Amino acid sequence: MNKYVALFLVTILNLEQYRYNYGRKCSQDRMKQIKIKLPAKDRQPDFNFMEYYIKSLSYSSNL
């Protein structure tokens, strides 16, 4: 994993933020139950696509 793939995953995980607030914190048990959709190739996560997508963004030169 490199910083581009990590940025992609963090963005996807931040989309789940609405489910949790002060009264219902995101614990490890709840994190294990979260299902996130990732780009896939041959039923495996396509890390190359994630990396190139982040690099294609207009602000990627500042990363």
PASEBA-1860 file (N, C-alpha, C; in nm, 3 decimals):
! residues 63
1> MNKYVALF> 0.084/-0.117/0.000/0.000/0.000/0.000/0.089/0.124/0.000 ~ 0.052/0.218/-0.082/0.125/0.343/-0.085/0.031/0.457/-0.044 ~ 0.080/0.579/-0.046/0.000/0.691/0.005/-0.121/0.719/-0.083 ~ -0.115/0.688/-0.211/-0.228/0.713/-0.300/-0.343/0.617/-0.273 ~ -0.310/0.491/-0.255/-0.413/0.392/-0.222/-0.471/0.422/-0.084 ~ -0.386/0.461/0.009/-0.433/0.495/0.144/-0.529/0.613/0.139 ~ -0.500/0.715/0.059/-0.590/0.829/0.046/-0.725/0.788/-0.013 ~ -0.723/0.698/-0.108/-0.847/0.647/-0.167/-0.930/0.576/-0.060
9> LVTILNLE> -0.866/0.489/0.017/-0.938/0.413/0.120/-0.989/0.503/0.231 ~ -0.912/0.602/0.271/-0.955/0.694/0.377/-1.079/0.770/0.331 ~ -1.081/0.810/0.206/-1.196/0.881/0.153/-1.321/0.793/0.157 ~ -1.307/0.669/0.119/-1.420/0.576/0.122/-1.466/0.553/0.265 ~ -1.374/0.536/0.357/-1.411/0.514/0.497/-1.476/0.638/0.558 ~ -1.434/0.756/0.517/-1.496/0.878/0.569/-1.641/0.891/0.524 ~ -1.678/0.827/0.415/-1.817/0.829/0.372/-1.908/0.754/0.469 ~ -1.851/0.667/0.551/-1.927/0.592/0.652/-1.943/0.671/0.781
17> QYRYNYGR> -1.888/0.788/0.787/-1.886/0.868/0.909/-2.026/0.903/0.959 ~ -2.122/0.918/0.869/-2.256/0.957/0.910/-2.322/0.854/1.002 ~ -2.276/0.732/1.000/-2.336/0.626/1.083/-2.300/0.638/1.231 ~ -2.196/0.712/1.260/-2.144/0.715/1.396/-2.142/0.857/1.450 ~ -2.175/0.869/1.578/-2.168/0.997/1.646/-2.122/0.971/1.789 ~ -2.138/1.068/1.875/-2.087/1.053/2.010/-2.149/0.934/2.083 ~ -2.277/0.914/2.067/-2.346/0.804/2.137/-2.317/0.668/2.080 ~ -2.277/0.663/1.956/-2.248/0.535/1.890/-2.113/0.545/1.820
25> KCSQDRMK> -2.011/0.513/1.895/-1.875/0.528/1.842/-1.839/0.410/1.752 ~ -1.747/0.435/1.665/-1.700/0.333/1.571/-1.591/0.250/1.640 ~ -1.626/0.133/1.684/-1.530/0.044/1.750/-1.476/-0.056/1.649 ~ -1.380/-0.135/1.692/-1.324/-0.236/1.602/-1.428/-0.339/1.562 ~ -1.516/-0.375/1.655/-1.621/-0.471/1.623/-1.714/-0.417/1.515 ~ -1.751/-0.290/1.527/-1.837/-0.229/1.425/-1.764/-0.210/1.294 ~ -1.635/-0.180/1.301/-1.557/-0.165/1.178/-1.552/-0.297/1.100 ~ -1.547/-0.408/1.170/-1.543/-0.538/1.103/-1.673/-0.568/1.030
33> QIKIKLPA> -1.783/-0.506/1.071/-1.912/-0.531/1.009/-1.938/-0.441/0.888 ~ -1.859/-0.337/0.872/-1.878/-0.245/0.761/-1.835/-0.312/0.631 ~ -1.919/-0.300/0.531/-1.885/-0.350/0.398/-1.871/-0.230/0.307 ~ -1.754/-0.217/0.248/-1.730/-0.106/0.157/-1.708/-0.161/0.017 ~ -1.750/-0.085/-0.081/-1.734/-0.126/-0.220/-1.608/-0.062/-0.276 ~ -1.523/-0.146/-0.329/-1.398/-0.102/-0.388/-1.394/-0.144/-0.534 ~ -1.319/-0.073/-0.616/-1.302/-0.119/-0.754/-1.231/-0.255/-0.753 ~ -1.278/-0.344/-0.836/-1.224/-0.480/-0.835/-1.187/-0.525/-0.976
41> KDRQPDFN> -1.092/-0.616/-0.978/-1.050/-0.680/-1.103/-1.028/-0.826/-1.071 ~ -1.099/-0.913/-1.137/-1.092/-1.057/-1.110/-1.123/-1.087/-0.964 ~ -1.224/-1.018/-0.912/-1.274/-1.037/-0.775/-1.171/-1.004/-0.667 ~ -1.070/-0.924/-0.701/-0.969/-0.877/-0.608/-0.966/-0.724/-0.617 ~ -0.936/-0.655/-0.507/-0.929/-0.508/-0.512/-0.827/-0.462/-0.616 ~ -0.866/-0.365/-0.695/-0.779/-0.313/-0.801/-0.701/-0.193/-0.747 ~ -0.589/-0.221/-0.684/-0.508/-0.117/-0.622/-0.445/-0.025/-0.726 ~ -0.415/-0.077/-0.844/-0.359/0.008/-0.949/-0.459/0.115/-0.991
49> FMEYYIKS> -0.586/0.077/-1.006/-0.687/0.175/-1.041/-0.698/0.283/-0.934 ~ -0.698/0.242/-0.807/-0.709/0.338/-0.697/-0.593/0.438/-0.701 ~ -0.473/0.387/-0.723/-0.355/0.473/-0.728/-0.362/0.571/-0.845 ~ -0.394/0.520/-0.962/-0.399/0.608/-1.080/-0.515/0.708/-1.072 ~ -0.624/0.669/-1.007/-0.735/0.762/-0.991/-0.694/0.881/-0.904 ~ -0.630/0.855/-0.792/-0.585/0.963/-0.704/-0.482/1.049/-0.776 ~ -0.392/0.988/-0.850/-0.291/1.064/-0.923/-0.352/1.149/-1.034 ~ -0.469/1.109/-1.085/-0.531/1.184/-1.194/-0.606/1.308/-1.147
57> LSYSSNL> -0.627/1.321/-1.017/-0.697/1.438/-0.966/-0.612/1.562/-0.982 ~ -0.677/1.675/-0.996/-0.605/1.799/-1.026/-0.511/1.842/-0.914 ~ -0.540/1.808/-0.791/-0.455/1.849/-0.679/-0.351/1.743/-0.642 ~ -0.339/1.636/-0.718/-0.248/1.527/-0.680/-0.102/1.567/-0.683 ~ -0.068/1.671/-0.757/0.072/1.713/-0.759/0.115/1.774/-0.626 ~ 0.020/1.810/-0.542/0.050/1.868/-0.410/0.063/1.762/-0.301 ~ 0.044/1.636/-0.334/0.049/1.531/-0.231/0.190/1.492/-0.199
END
